[in-house]
Amino acid sequence: MIGNWLKRKAELKANKLAEEDILRVISILKGMSDYEMGSLVATATMLRIQLRENGVVPDELFDIPEPEKSFEFGQVLNALGELIRKYQSCGEEGISAGMMVWHQSLRAIGMPEIRLHGKRMWNEIKRGFPHAESHWETLSLTGNQDWGEFPISEIPFIPKQLNEKLS
């Protein structure tokens, strides 16, 4: 009985922290212009392509029916968190911000308590879709990798569970 109480208390604390975190992200996004948001969209798209090609985050992960029960889902969230910390420690704020888009998205998909906030986050992010192409050429990762032509088919990409209309 005490074990269940402690477990539930820890879950509530984790939910509260996740909600505070995504609300902070939404507040930052609201302060960005549509053009600035285009840079974030381009970076996040580049990272999603790279994460998919490296097998870290397959696109199918965004469509898992019960992600909170998936072991793989938890592993991916932890891996993204580690990557965000790594890029932040290297001073790569743009890359860590793009990585944060996917971390927060997966978190919102996996936590019904914050899913509405995930939809609100994407409502802000999609303002940058029309401007993403103009930022594509300026993107580079470590080693100045050439990302080639703008992947028009990759934008817009909004995780299905976060793409429903807000009422």
Contacts in CASP RR format, 6 or more apart in sequence:
PFRMAT RR
TARGET T0000
AUTHOR 0000-0000-0000
METHOD contacts of the structure
MODEL  1
MIGNWLKRKAELKANKLAEEDILRVISILKGMSDYEMGSLVATATMLRIQ
LRENGVVPDELFDIPEPEKSFEFGQVLNALGELIRKYQSCGEEGISAGMM
VWHQSLRAIGMPEIRLHGKRMWNEIKRGFPHAESHWETLSLTGNQDWGEF
PISEIPFIPKQLNEKLS
15 111 0 8 1.000
15 113 0 8 1.000
15 114 0 8 1.000
18 107 0 8 1.000
18 111 0 8 1.000
18 113 0 8 1.000
18 114 0 8 1.000
19 113 0 8 1.000
19 114 0 8 1.000
19 117 0 8 1.000
21 104 0 8 1.000
22 104 0 8 1.000
22 107 0 8 1.000
22 108 0 8 1.000
22 114 0 8 1.000
22 117 0 8 1.000
22 118 0 8 1.000
22 121 0 8 1.000
23 117 0 8 1.000
25 100 0 8 1.000
25 104 0 8 1.000
25 121 0 8 1.000
26 117 0 8 1.000
26 118 0 8 1.000
26 120 0 8 1.000
26 121 0 8 1.000
26 124 0 8 1.000
29 37 0 8 1.000
29 40 0 8 1.000
29 121 0 8 1.000
29 124 0 8 1.000
29 125 0 8 1.000
30 124 0 8 1.000
32 40 0 8 1.000
32 124 0 8 1.000
34 127 0 8 1.000
34 128 0 8 1.000
34 130 0 8 1.000
34 131 0 8 1.000
35 128 0 8 1.000
35 131 0 8 1.000
35 134 0 8 1.000
37 124 0 8 1.000
37 125 0 8 1.000
37 127 0 8 1.000
37 128 0 8 1.000
37 131 0 8 1.000
38 127 0 8 1.000
38 128 0 8 1.000
38 129 0 8 1.000
38 130 0 8 1.000
38 131 0 8 1.000
38 132 0 8 1.000
38 134 0 8 1.000
38 135 0 8 1.000
39 94 0 8 1.000
39 131 0 8 1.000
39 132 0 8 1.000
39 135 0 8 1.000
40 94 0 8 1.000
40 97 0 8 1.000
40 98 0 8 1.000
40 101 0 8 1.000
40 125 0 8 1.000
40 128 0 8 1.000
41 125 0 8 1.000
41 128 0 8 1.000
41 129 0 8 1.000
41 131 0 8 1.000
41 132 0 8 1.000
41 135 0 8 1.000
41 155 0 8 1.000
42 132 0 8 1.000
42 133 0 8 1.000
42 135 0 8 1.000
42 136 0 8 1.000
42 139 0 8 1.000
43 94 0 8 1.000
43 95 0 8 1.000
43 97 0 8 1.000
43 98 0 8 1.000
43 135 0 8 1.000
43 139 0 8 1.000
44 98 0 8 1.000
44 99 0 8 1.000
44 101 0 8 1.000
44 102 0 8 1.000
44 125 0 8 1.000
45 132 0 8 1.000
45 151 0 8 1.000
45 154 0 8 1.000
45 155 0 8 1.000
45 157 0 8 1.000
46 136 0 8 1.000
46 139 0 8 1.000
46 141 0 8 1.000
46 147 0 8 1.000
47 95 0 8 1.000
47 98 0 8 1.000
47 99 0 8 1.000
47 101 0 8 1.000
47 102 0 8 1.000
48 57 0 8 1.000
48 59 0 8 1.000
48 102 0 8 1.000
48 154 0 8 1.000
48 157 0 8 1.000
49 147 0 8 1.000
49 151 0 8 1.000
49 154 0 8 1.000
50 141 0 8 1.000
51 57 0 8 1.000
51 102 0 8 1.000
52 58 0 8 1.000
52 59 0 8 1.000
56 76 0 8 1.000
56 79 0 8 1.000
56 80 0 8 1.000
57 76 0 8 1.000
57 80 0 8 1.000
57 102 0 8 1.000
57 106 0 8 1.000
61 67 0 8 1.000
61 72 0 8 1.000
61 73 0 8 1.000
61 76 0 8 1.000
61 106 0 8 1.000
62 105 0 8 1.000
62 106 0 8 1.000
62 109 0 8 1.000
62 159 0 8 1.000
62 160 0 8 1.000
62 161 0 8 1.000
63 159 0 8 1.000
63 160 0 8 1.000
63 161 0 8 1.000
64 70 0 8 1.000
64 73 0 8 1.000
64 109 0 8 1.000
67 73 0 8 1.000
67 106 0 8 1.000
67 109 0 8 1.000
67 110 0 8 1.000
68 110 0 8 1.000
68 111 0 8 1.000
68 112 0 8 1.000
73 106 0 8 1.000
73 110 0 8 1.000
76 106 0 8 1.000
77 103 0 8 1.000
77 106 0 8 1.000
77 107 0 8 1.000
80 99 0 8 1.000
80 102 0 8 1.000
80 103 0 8 1.000
80 106 0 8 1.000
81 99 0 8 1.000
81 103 0 8 1.000
83 96 0 8 1.000
83 99 0 8 1.000
84 96 0 8 1.000
84 99 0 8 1.000
84 100 0 8 1.000
84 103 0 8 1.000
87 93 0 8 1.000
87 94 0 8 1.000
87 95 0 8 1.000
87 96 0 8 1.000
87 99 0 8 1.000
88 96 0 8 1.000
95 141 0 8 1.000
101 125 0 8 1.000
104 118 0 8 1.000
104 121 0 8 1.000
105 118 0 8 1.000
105 121 0 8 1.000
105 122 0 8 1.000
105 159 0 8 1.000
105 162 0 8 1.000
106 159 0 8 1.000
107 114 0 8 1.000
108 114 0 8 1.000
108 115 0 8 1.000
108 117 0 8 1.000
108 118 0 8 1.000
108 119 0 8 1.000
108 121 0 8 1.000
108 161 0 8 1.000
108 162 0 8 1.000
109 115 0 8 1.000
109 159 0 8 1.000
109 161 0 8 1.000
109 162 0 8 1.000
115 161 0 8 1.000
115 162 0 8 1.000
116 166 0 8 1.000
118 162 0 8 1.000
119 162 0 8 1.000
119 163 0 8 1.000
119 164 0 8 1.000
119 166 0 8 1.000
120 166 0 8 1.000
121 162 0 8 1.000
122 158 0 8 1.000
122 159 0 8 1.000
122 162 0 8 1.000
122 163 0 8 1.000
123 166 0 8 1.000
125 158 0 8 1.000
126 156 0 8 1.000
126 158 0 8 1.000
129 155 0 8 1.000
129 156 0 8 1.000
132 150 0 8 1.000
132 155 0 8 1.000
133 150 0 8 1.000
133 152 0 8 1.000
133 155 0 8 1.000
136 147 0 8 1.000
136 150 0 8 1.000
139 147 0 8 1.000
140 147 0 8 1.000
END
